[in-house]
Amino acid sequence: MADKPRILHDSKDLIWSLIPLALIALLVAGISGSCSFGFGNSATQHTIPSFDAKAGLQADADTMPFPIREPALPADWKSNSGTTQDVGNSVSSNVGWITPDGVYVQLTQTAAVEDSLVYKLLSDKAVGEGAVDVDGQKWVKYAGDEDKLAWVADFGDVRIAVVSRDEAAMSVMAKAVTRAEPLAVKQRP
């Protein structure tokens, strides 16, 4: 059978031409590990990126002008992210963990004032919801958009925030941070 004249080609012909190319691209991406496939809304261990929280927090302790604490968390919590960002007139150290239940918990440490910190974490629509005592340390509770919560504590020369959507996980983090001593500064740049 002869090929159709070019004028008779339509969108069906284009789609049938692209399907094999798309399958080849998915096959190559899957084999190379460039992507993963999954369904649902909870993180699983094989899809969680890895971050060395210990090294990240020590680097922040060595470079930031305020004390940094490293919480002793359960062994099955996996650190997955770390960043620094401006908060008010200061900078912040941010590290995130995923609990075994797939809950994300972020720890933020900064010398910025509490209002600037809450605004940065939850926006100007944050609402105070009282306080909670964790091992003798007062944590002020805030609620933001989309069920996002933040607990903020003033440790004198540093404000520490725990951010999540799960208060049980926040309580574990707050307790671990309250019990942690500031890291020793190993080197200053």
C-alpha positions in Angstrom: 0.0 0.0 0.0 1.3 3.4 -0.9 1.9 6.1 1.6 -0.8 8.7 2.0 -0.2 12.0 0.3 1.0 14.6 2.8 -2.1 16.7 2.4 -4.2 13.8 3.9 -2.1 13.6 7.1 -4.1 14.6 10.2 -3.7 14.7 14.0 -4.3 11.0 14.3 -1.2 10.3 12.2 0.8 12.7 14.4 -0.4 11.0 17.7 0.5 7.5 16.3 3.9 8.8 15.4 4.5 10.3 18.9 3.4 7.3 20.9 6.5 5.1 20.2 8.7 8.1 20.9 7.0 8.7 24.3 7.3 5.1 25.2 11.0 5.1 24.4 11.5 8.3 26.5 9.7 6.7 29.5 11.8 3.5 29.1 15.1 5.4 29.1 14.0 7.7 32.0 13.0 4.6 34.1 16.1 2.7 33.4 18.4 5.6 34.1 16.6 6.3 37.4 15.7 9.9 36.4 12.1 9.4 37.5 10.0 7.2 39.7 6.4 6.2 39.5 4.0 6.2 42.4 0.4 7.0 43.3 -1.1 8.5 46.4 -0.1 11.5 48.6 2.3 10.0 51.1 6.0 9.8 50.8 7.6 6.4 50.7 11.2 5.7 51.7 12.3 5.1 48.1 11.1 8.5 46.9 12.5 10.6 49.7 15.6 12.5 48.8 18.4 12.2 51.2 20.0 15.2 53.1 22.8 15.0 55.7 21.2 17.0 58.5 24.1 16.6 60.8 26.6 18.1 58.3 24.1 20.8 57.2 23.4 22.0 60.8 27.1 22.0 61.6 27.9 24.1 58.5 25.2 26.5 59.6 26.6 26.6 63.2 30.0 27.4 61.7 28.7 30.3 59.6 25.7 31.8 61.2 25.9 34.4 64.0 23.5 32.6 66.3 23.6 29.2 68.0 22.3 26.2 66.0 20.9 23.1 67.7 20.8 19.5 66.3 17.8 17.6 67.6 18.2 13.9 68.5 15.2 12.5 66.6 13.9 8.9 66.2 16.1 6.8 63.9 13.3 6.3 61.5 12.9 10.0 60.7 14.7 10.8 57.5 16.1 14.2 56.8 15.3 15.2 53.2 16.1 18.9 52.8 18.1 21.8 54.0 18.2 25.5 53.0 19.1 28.9 54.3 17.0 32.0 53.6 16.6 35.6 54.7 14.1 36.2 57.5 13.6 39.9 58.4 17.0 41.3 59.1 18.6 37.9 59.7 19.1 34.6 57.9 17.7 31.2 58.9 18.8 27.6 58.9 16.0 25.2 57.7 16.1 21.5 57.7 13.2 19.1 56.9 12.5 15.6 57.9 9.9 12.9 56.8 8.5 10.8 59.6 7.7 7.1 59.0 4.0 8.1 58.5 5.0 10.4 55.6 4.6 13.6 57.6 6.9 16.5 56.7 8.4 18.5 59.7 10.6 21.5 59.2 13.0 23.0 61.8 13.9 26.7 61.3 16.4 28.5 63.5 17.1 32.3 63.2 18.0 35.4 65.0 15.0 37.3 63.5 12.2 38.5 65.7 9.2 36.2 66.1 6.8 38.3 63.9 9.2 38.2 60.9 9.7 34.4 61.4 6.0 33.7 61.5 5.3 35.9 58.5 8.0 34.1 56.5 6.8 30.6 57.5 3.0 31.1 57.4 2.3 34.5 55.7 0.6 37.5 57.2 -2.6 35.5 57.7 -1.1 33.5 60.6 -3.3 33.3 63.7 -2.0 32.7 67.2 -3.5 29.7 69.0 -2.1 29.9 72.4 1.0 28.2 73.8 2.3 24.8 74.8 5.0 23.9 77.4 7.6 21.4 76.2 10.1 20.4 78.9 9.8 23.9 80.5 10.2 25.8 77.2 7.2 27.9 76.0 6.2 27.4 72.4 3.7 29.8 70.8 1.3 28.0 68.4 0.3 29.6 65.1 -2.0 28.4 62.3 -1.7 29.4 58.7 -3.3 28.6 55.4 -4.0 25.0 54.3 -3.7 23.5 57.8 -0.1 24.5 58.1 1.0 24.9 61.7 4.1 26.5 63.3 5.3 26.4 66.9 7.8 29.1 67.8 10.0 29.3 70.8 12.4 32.1 72.0 15.7 30.7 73.2 17.1 34.2 73.9 19.6 34.8 71.1 17.7 32.5 68.6 14.1 31.9 67.6 13.3 28.3 66.7 10.2 27.2 64.7 8.8 23.8 64.1 6.5 23.7 61.0 4.2 20.8 60.0 0.6 19.8 59.6 0.8 17.2 62.4 1.0 18.3 66.0 2.2 14.9 67.3 5.3 15.1 65.0 5.7 18.8 66.0 5.7 17.8 69.7 8.5 15.2 69.0 10.6 17.8 67.2 10.0 20.5 69.8 11.0 18.1 72.6 14.2 17.1 70.8 15.1 20.7 70.1 14.4 21.9 73.6 16.7 19.1 75.0 19.5 19.8 72.5 22.5 22.0 73.3 23.8 24.4 70.8 26.4 22.9 68.5 30.1 23.8 69.1 31.5 26.0 66.4 34.2 24.1 64.6 35.5 26.8 62.2 34.6 30.3 61.1 35.2 31.2 57.5 
